Amino acid sequence: MREDADTPLRGLSREQLRRIDEVVPYLSYADGLLHAFGAPATELWPGDHPRIVFFPERAVSNYRNLQGAFSRHFGSDALVYFALKSCYVPAIAQALHAAGAGAEIMSAFEWRLALRYGFAPDTVVANAVRRNEEFRETVLSAGARVIGVDGLEELEAVCATARRLGVRPDVTVRVNPFETDTFFGGSSKLGTPAKEAGALLEAALRSPDLGTVGVHSHQLRKCVDPQRFGTLVRALGDLAADASTDRRRVAIVNLGGGLESRHVMEQQGVDCDDFADVAKDALSGMRPGFRLILEPGRHLVSDAAVAFTRVLGTKQTADAHWAITEIGTNVLVPFPDRAYRPVPLTWNAGDTWQTYHLSDAIAAPNLICGNAPLPESVDRSGLAMLDCGAYTTVYSELWGCDLPDVAVFDGGRTRRVFGPAEREGMFMNLYGGDTEAATSLSADEAEVVK
C-alpha cells in the first residue's frame, strides 16, 4: 500500500466529501442524506445486501462531453466508440448507443454482445490480437466499421479473407510508437514495436485488398495529462505522415482509450477540451479528411456507477484504523493505482471522524481505499463507493464472498437487474451445486469421505 501524498489510493478529503456535488455533480447531501440525481440513497439501496447502481444519464453526459470537445476541431470526423470491455451492463451500452456512440469490441463474444445491444455492424470497431477464421469472416462479411489488426500475420490473414469474400475493409494497424513506455510498451504482446511499425503500415497501404488504412495505438492508462496525450497523438500523426504517399495515405488515426474517469480528471483541473486542443495541434500536419477515433471505456462509465455497502465493523492494527466493508474485492478489483473512494451516506454535524483504510472481510491483504476520512457512524449508516462503473462487474469472481446486486437508476426509478437468483444461477452453472440448499452426504459419498 502506497502512503505518499499523491497516491490515487487515498480517499477524498473531508471538505470534498462535504461538497460532494463539486466532485461528482449528480451527488449531493439533502437533510443529511446522500442523494444521486435527486433520489435519496434510501431509494437507491434498501440497505441490506451490497449493490452497485448504474446511472446511464451520467454515461451519456460523459460521452457527449468528450465527443463535443473533439468535434470542435475535427467535426463529424471525430468518432467515439465505447470500449465494451469496460462494462457489459445492457442499460449502459444501450444508452450510449442511443446517444450516438459506436462500440469497440475485442472478441467474438463482445461482437455478439454489441449486436444484441443494438449496435449495427458499421458502428463497431473490431480489434483483436488474433482471430480464428470464423470470427474474421464474420466481422468482414458483416461490414464492421473498422478492423483493427495487431501484427503482420493478422494483417495478411485479414487480406486473404477479404479477397476471398470480395470485400475491402477499412483497417487500422496497432503500433507502439515509443521505444519504451508506458502502459502497453516493452515486451507486451499488444501492438507492433516502433522499429517495425512503419513497415507494417506500408504493407497495409500497398494491399489491394483493403479500403482506408489507419494507425492505432493505446499506450495510456488513467491519463490526466494532456501533454502526455499530445505526445502519443503527435507520434501517431508523424507515423501516418511518413507512411503516406501521393497514391495512398493513412486516413484514420485511432487514439484508443486510456483517459481517466471524468470527475477525477476534472479534479486535476483538466477537461476534455484540453485533450482535444493538444490533439488538434499534434495532428496539424495531417492532410484534411482523416477520421479521428477514440475508444474510451473508463472515461465514459467509471463514474456512472456507485456501490452501496454496509460496514461490517472496524478494527485497529499497529498503525492503522480499518473499516471492513461487506462489498468485496471480488468485484471492486484491487489495482495498485485504483481506489474506490468512500462517501458516507449520512452527514451529521455532531459526528466524530476518523481516518480509515478500507478493505473487505476476505482473508487476503486487499485494499479498496486508503487514508479515507469518514465519520465513525459509518458502521451504522453505510457507505457509497465512487468509480464503480468500469472494470468491476466485468471482472466479477465467484470467490470469497457474495457478489453485490446490480441495479440501474433510469427514468426516476431503480430496478435491480442482478440479484440472489442470478447469483445462484451463476454458481450452479459453474459448479453444478446449490449454495442455498442444505445438503447431506449419501451413504456412498460418506464412504468416499471416510
C-alpha positions in Angstrom: 0.0 0.0 0.0 1.4 3.4 -1.0 1.2 6.1 1.5 2.7 9.1 -0.3 0.6 12.3 -0.6 -0.1 11.8 -4.3 -1.3 8.2 -4.2 -4.5 7.6 -6.0 -5.4 5.1 -3.2 -6.3 8.0 -0.9 -9.8 8.9 -0.1 -11.5 12.2 -0.6 -10.8 14.9 2.0 -13.5 15.8 4.5 -14.1 19.1 2.7 -14.5 17.3 -0.6 -17.0 15.0 0.9 -19.0 17.9 2.4 -19.2 19.4 -1.1 -19.6 16.2 -2.9 -21.5 17.8 -5.7 -18.3 19.6 -6.7 -16.6 16.2 -7.1 -19.4 14.2 -8.7 -22.1 16.6 -9.9 -25.0 14.2 -9.6 -24.3 13.6 -5.9 -25.4 15.8 -3.1 -26.5 15.9 0.5 -30.0 17.0 1.4 -31.2 16.8 5.0 -28.1 15.0 5.9 -28.7 12.1 3.5 -26.7 11.4 0.3 -28.7 11.8 -3.0 -27.9 10.8 -6.6 -29.8 12.6 -9.4 -32.1 13.9 -6.7 -33.0 10.4 -5.4 -32.2 9.7 -1.8 -29.8 6.8 -1.1 -32.7 5.0 0.7 -34.5 4.8 -2.7 -31.4 3.5 -4.5 -30.4 0.9 -1.9 -32.6 -1.0 0.6 -29.7 -1.1 3.0 -29.2 -4.9 3.1 -27.1 -6.7 0.5 -24.4 -4.6 -1.2 -25.4 -3.1 -4.5 -23.9 -1.3 -7.5 -26.2 1.2 -9.1 -25.5 2.3 -12.6 -26.6 5.7 -13.9 -27.0 5.8 -17.8 -27.6 9.5 -17.7 -24.1 10.1 -16.4 -22.6 7.8 -19.1 -24.4 9.7 -21.8 -23.3 13.0 -20.4 -19.7 11.8 -20.4 -20.0 10.7 -24.0 -21.5 14.0 -25.2 -18.8 16.0 -23.3 -16.0 14.0 -24.9 -17.5 13.9 -28.4 -18.3 17.6 -28.2 -14.8 18.6 -27.3 -13.2 16.7 -30.2 -15.9 17.7 -32.7 -15.0 21.4 -32.1 -11.8 20.7 -34.0 -12.5 17.6 -36.1 -16.2 18.0 -36.9 -18.1 14.8 -37.8 -14.8 13.0 -38.4 -14.3 12.7 -34.6 -15.9 9.4 -33.7 -16.3 7.9 -30.2 -16.6 4.2 -29.8 -17.5 2.8 -26.3 -14.9 0.2 -25.2 -17.4 -2.5 -24.4 -14.8 -4.5 -22.4 -15.2 -1.9 -19.5 -18.9 -2.6 -18.8 -21.4 -5.1 -20.0 -24.5 -3.7 -18.3 -27.1 -3.6 -21.1 -28.7 -0.3 -19.9 -25.3 1.5 -20.1 -24.4 0.2 -23.5 -27.9 0.8 -24.9 -28.0 4.4 -23.6 -24.6 5.1 -25.2 -25.8 3.6 -28.5 -28.9 5.7 -28.4 -26.8 8.8 -27.8 -24.7 8.1 -30.9 -21.7 6.2 -29.7 -20.2 3.3 -31.5 -18.8 0.2 -29.9 -15.3 -1.1 -29.7 -15.0 -4.9 -29.2 -12.1 -7.3 -28.8 -13.6 -10.8 -29.3 -16.4 -12.8 -30.9 -18.2 -12.7 -27.5 -18.2 -8.9 -27.4 -19.2 -8.8 -31.1 -22.3 -10.8 -30.2 -23.0 -8.5 -27.2 -22.6 -5.4 -29.3 -25.2 -6.6 -31.8 -27.5 -7.7 -29.0 -27.3 -4.2 -27.5 -28.4 -2.6 -30.8 -25.1 -1.6 -32.4 -25.1 -2.1 -36.1 -22.0 -3.7 -37.6 -21.0 -0.5 -39.3 -20.8 1.2 -35.9 -18.4 -1.3 -34.5 -14.6 -1.2 -34.3 -13.4 -4.8 -34.1 -9.9 -5.0 -32.5 -8.1 -8.3 -31.7 -4.5 -9.6 -31.4 -5.5 -12.7 -33.4 -8.8 -14.2 -34.7 -9.9 -17.6 -35.8 -11.1 -17.7 -39.4 -14.8 -17.9 -38.4 -14.6 -14.7 -36.4 -12.5 -13.0 -39.1 -15.1 -13.9 -41.7 -18.0 -12.8 -39.5 -16.7 -9.3 -39.0 -15.6 -8.8 -42.5 -18.8 -10.2 -44.2 -21.0 -8.2 -41.7 -19.2 -4.9 -42.6 -17.7 -3.9 -39.3 -16.7 -0.2 -39.5 -13.0 -0.7 -38.8 -11.0 -3.9 -38.4 -8.1 -3.5 -36.1 -5.1 -5.7 -36.7 -2.2 -6.3 -34.4 0.7 -7.5 -36.5 1.8 -8.7 -39.9 0.4 -12.2 -39.6 -3.1 -11.0 -38.8 -2.9 -8.3 -41.5 -2.1 -11.0 -44.1 -4.9 -13.2 -42.8 -7.4 -10.3 -43.0 -6.3 -9.5 -46.6 -6.7 -13.2 -47.6 -10.2 -13.4 -46.1 -11.2 -10.1 -47.6 -10.0 -11.2 -51.0 -12.0 -14.5 -50.7 -15.2 -12.6 -49.7 -14.8 -9.9 -52.2 -14.8 -7.0 -49.7 -12.4 -4.2 -49.0 -12.5 -3.4 -45.2 -11.1 -0.3 -43.6 -8.3 -1.4 -41.2 -6.1 0.1 -38.6 -2.8 -1.4 -37.6 -1.9 -1.2 -33.9 1.6 0.1 -33.1 3.7 1.1 -30.1 5.2 4.3 -31.4 7.7 4.6 -28.5 10.8 2.6 -28.0 9.9 2.3 -24.3 6.9 3.4 -22.3 4.1 3.3 -20.8 1.1 1.0 -20.4 1.5 -1.3 -23.4 5.1 -0.9 -24.2 8.2 -3.1 -23.9 7.5 -6.8 -24.1 3.7 -6.5 -24.3 2.0 -8.8 -26.8 0.0 -5.7 -28.0 0.9 -3.7 -31.0 3.9 -3.6 -33.3 7.2 -2.0 -31.9 8.3 1.4 -33.2 11.0 0.0 -35.4 8.7 -2.3 -37.4 5.6 0.0 -37.3 6.4 1.9 -40.5 6.9 -1.3 -42.5 3.6 -2.7 -41.2 1.8 0.5 -42.2 3.4 0.5 -45.7 2.4 -3.2 -46.2 -1.2 -2.3 -45.4 -1.1 0.7 -47.7 0.2 -1.5 -50.6 -2.5 -4.1 -50.3 -5.2 -4.0 -53.0 -7.5 -5.9 -50.6 -8.0 -3.1 -48.1 -10.0 0.1 -48.1 -9.0 3.0 -46.0 -5.9 2.3 -43.8 -5.2 3.8 -40.4 -2.9 3.7 -37.4 -4.0 2.8 -33.9 -2.3 3.0 -30.5 -3.4 2.5 -27.0 -0.5 3.3 -24.7 -2.1 5.4 -22.0 -3.9 4.3 -18.8 -5.9 6.6 -16.5 -4.3 9.6 -18.2 -4.9 13.1 -16.7 -2.1 14.8 -18.5 -3.0 16.5 -21.8 0.7 16.9 -22.8 1.4 13.2 -22.4 -1.7 12.5 -24.5 -0.3 15.0 -27.1 3.0 13.2 -27.2 1.2 10.0 -28.2 -1.0 11.8 -30.8 2.0 13.5 -32.3 3.9 10.2 -32.6 0.9 8.6 -34.4 0.5 11.6 -36.7 4.2 11.6 -37.6 4.0 7.8 -38.3 1.0 8.3 -40.5 2.6 11.2 -42.5 5.8 9.2 -43.0 4.0 6.2 -44.3 1.6 8.1 -46.6 2.3 8.6 -50.3 0.5 10.6 -53.0 -1.3 7.4 -54.2 -2.4 6.1 -50.8 -2.4 7.8 -47.4 -3.1 6.9 -43.8 -6.5 8.4 -43.3 -7.6 7.0 -39.9 -5.9 7.9 -36.6 -7.2 5.8 -33.7 -6.1 7.1 -30.4 -7.5 4.2 -28.4 -8.6 4.8 -24.8 -6.7 5.4 -21.6 -8.4 8.6 -20.3 -9.1 8.8 -16.6 -12.6 8.9 -15.2 -14.2 12.3 -16.0 -14.6 13.5 -12.4 -11.1 12.5 -11.5 -9.7 14.3 -14.5 -11.7 17.5 -13.6 -10.5 17.3 -10.0 -7.0 17.6 -11.5 -8.0 20.8 -13.3 -8.2 19.5 -16.8 -11.1 18.6 -19.1 -11.8 17.0 -22.5 -11.3 20.4 -24.2 -7.7 20.4 -23.1 -7.1 16.9 -24.6 -8.9 17.9 -27.8 -6.8 21.1 -28.1 -3.5 19.2 -27.9 -4.8 16.6 -30.4 -5.6 19.4 -32.9 -2.1 20.8 -32.6 -0.4 17.4 -32.7 -2.2 16.5 -35.9 -1.9 19.8 -37.6 0.4 18.2 -40.2 -2.2 15.6 -41.3 -3.9 16.1 -44.6 -7.6 17.1 -44.2 -10.3 14.5 -44.4 -8.9 11.9 -42.0 -11.1 10.1 -39.4 -10.2 10.5 -35.7 -11.3 7.6 -33.5 -11.4 7.5 -29.7 -12.1 4.2 -27.8 -12.8 5.3 -24.2 -14.2 2.8 -21.6 -13.3 4.1 -18.2 -13.8 7.7 -19.1 -17.4 7.1 -20.1 -18.6 4.7 -17.4 -16.3 4.7 -14.4 -18.1 7.5 -12.5 -21.5 6.4 -13.9 -22.0 3.8 -11.1 -21.9 4.0 -7.3 -21.6 1.0 -4.9 -23.6 0.9 -1.7 -22.5 -1.2 1.2 -22.7 -1.8 4.9 -19.7 -1.6 7.1 -19.3 -4.8 9.0 -17.1 -3.3 11.6 -13.8 -1.6 12.3 -10.5 -2.8 13.7 -7.2 -1.3 14.8 -3.8 -2.7 13.7 -0.4 -1.5 14.7 -0.5 1.7 12.6 -4.0 1.9 11.0 -7.7 2.0 11.6 -9.6 -0.3 9.3 -13.2 -0.2 8.1 -14.4 -3.6 6.9 -16.9 -3.4 4.1 -19.5 -6.0 3.1 -18.9 -5.5 -0.6 -15.9 -7.5 -1.6 -12.8 -7.2 -3.7 -14.2 -9.9 -5.9 -16.0 -7.1 -7.7 -14.1 -4.0 -6.6 -11.0 -5.4 -8.0 -7.9 -4.0 -6.3 -5.1 -2.5 -8.5 -2.1 -0.6 -7.3 -3.3 2.7 -8.9 -7.0 2.5 -8.3 -9.2 3.4 -5.4 -12.9 3.2 -4.9 -13.3 6.3 -2.7 -15.9 6.1 0.0 -18.6 8.6 0.7 -20.7 8.5 3.9 -24.4 8.0 3.3 -25.3 10.4 6.1 -23.8 13.7 7.2 -24.4 14.8 10.8 -22.8 17.9 12.3 -22.0 16.1 15.6 -20.2 13.1 14.0 -16.7 12.2 15.2 -14.4 11.5 12.3 -11.6 9.0 11.9 -9.1 8.2 9.0 -9.6 4.6 7.8 -8.2 2.2 5.4 -11.0 0.2 3.7 -11.0 -3.4 2.8 -13.4 -6.4 2.8 -13.7 -9.3 5.1 -11.9 -11.8 2.8 -8.8 -13.3 4.4 -6.4 -11.6 1.8 -4.4 -8.4 2.1 -6.5 -6.4 -0.4 -7.1 -2.7 -0.3 -10.2 -0.9 -1.5 -9.1 2.6 -0.5 -6.5 4.0 1.9 -6.4 7.1 4.2 -10.1 7.9 3.9 -11.6 10.3 6.4 -15.1 9.1 7.5 -17.5 9.6 10.4 -17.3 6.9 13.0 -21.0 6.3 12.4 -20.4 4.6 9.1 -20.7 1.2 10.7 -24.3 2.1 11.3 -25.3 4.1 8.3 -23.2 2.6 5.5 -21.1 3.9 2.6 -21.3 4.8 -1.1 -18.2 4.0 -3.1 -17.2 6.0 -6.2 -15.9 5.0 -9.6 -17.5 1.5 -9.7 -18.7 1.6 -13.3 -15.7 0.4 -15.2 -13.8 -2.9 -14.9 -15.8 -4.0 -11.8 -18.8 -6.2 -12.8 -17.0 -7.4 -15.9 -14.2 -8.7 -13.6 -16.5 -10.2 -11.0 -15.5 -13.5 -9.5 -17.4 -16.1 -7.6 -14.8 -16.1 -4.9 -14.6 -15.2 -1.2 -18.0 -13.6 -0.7 -21.3 -13.0 -2.4 -21.4 -10.7 -5.4 -23.4 -7.5 -5.0 -26.7 -6.8 -6.5 -26.6 -4.7 -9.7 -29.3 -2.1 -10.3 -29.9 0.7 -12.9 -31.4 4.1 -12.0 -33.2 5.4 -15.0 -36.3 7.4 -15.6 -36.5 8.3 -11.9 -36.7 4.7 -10.7 -34.3 2.0 -9.6 -34.6 -1.5 -11.0 -32.5 -4.5 -10.0 -31.0 -6.4 -12.9 -28.9 -8.9 -10.9 -29.7 -10.4 -7.5 -30.0 -13.6 -5.5 -31.5 -15.8 -8.2 -28.8 -14.7 -10.7 -26.0 -15.3 -8.2 -27.4 -18.8 -7.5 -27.7 -19.5 -11.2 -24.0 -18.5 -11.8 -22.9 -20.9 -9.1 -25.0 -23.8 -10.3 -23.9 -23.3 -13.9 -20.2 -23.2 -13.0 -20.1 -25.9 -10.3 -23.3 -27.8 -10.5 -24.2 -27.1 -6.9 -26.8 -25.2 -4.9 -25.3 -22.8 -2.4 -28.7 -22.2 -0.8 -29.9 -25.7 -0.2 -28.8 -27.7 2.9 -27.2 -30.9 1.7 -26.3 -34.2 3.3 -24.0 -36.9 2.2 -25.4 -40.0 0.7 -24.1 -43.3 2.0 -21.8 -43.8 -0.9 -20.5 -40.2 -0.6 -19.9 -40.7 3.1 -18.0 -43.8 2.4 -15.7 -41.9 0.0 -15.1 -39.3 2.7 -14.1 -41.9 5.2 
